[in-house]
């Protein structure tokens, strides 16, 4: 094995998918709080 950091294509795609899912989750939370759906106030406290 050579030196340096080697990221396999599988790991790279997995990392990208994780970041995408996290972004979608955060987006959903922002939209929910912006829309003022029932329960958002309860979650804040």
C-alpha positions in Angstrom: 0.0 0.0 0.0 1.4 3.4 -1.0 1.6 6.3 1.4 -0.9 9.1 1.6 -4.7 9.1 2.0 -6.6 6.9 -0.5 -10.4 7.0 -0.7 -12.0 4.2 -2.6 -14.8 5.1 -5.0 -17.2 3.3 -2.8 -16.2 5.4 0.3 -16.4 8.6 -1.8 -19.9 7.8 -3.0 -21.0 6.8 0.5 -19.6 10.1 1.9 -21.4 12.1 -0.8 -24.7 10.3 -0.1 -24.3 11.0 3.7 -23.7 14.7 3.1 -26.7 14.8 0.7 -29.0 13.1 3.2 -27.8 15.4 6.0 -28.4 18.5 3.8 -32.0 17.3 3.0 -32.7 16.7 6.6 -31.5 20.1 7.6 -33.5 21.7 4.8 -36.6 19.9 6.0 -36.1 21.2 9.5 -35.7 24.8 8.2 -38.8 24.5 6.0 -40.8 23.1 8.9 -39.8 25.8 11.3 -40.4 28.5 8.6 -43.8 27.1 7.8 -44.7 27.2 11.6 -46.2 23.7 11.6 -47.8 22.5 14.8 -45.3 21.1 17.2 -42.4 23.2 16.1 -42.8 25.5 19.2 -42.9 22.5 21.5 -39.7 21.2 20.1 -38.0 24.5 20.6 -38.5 24.5 24.4 
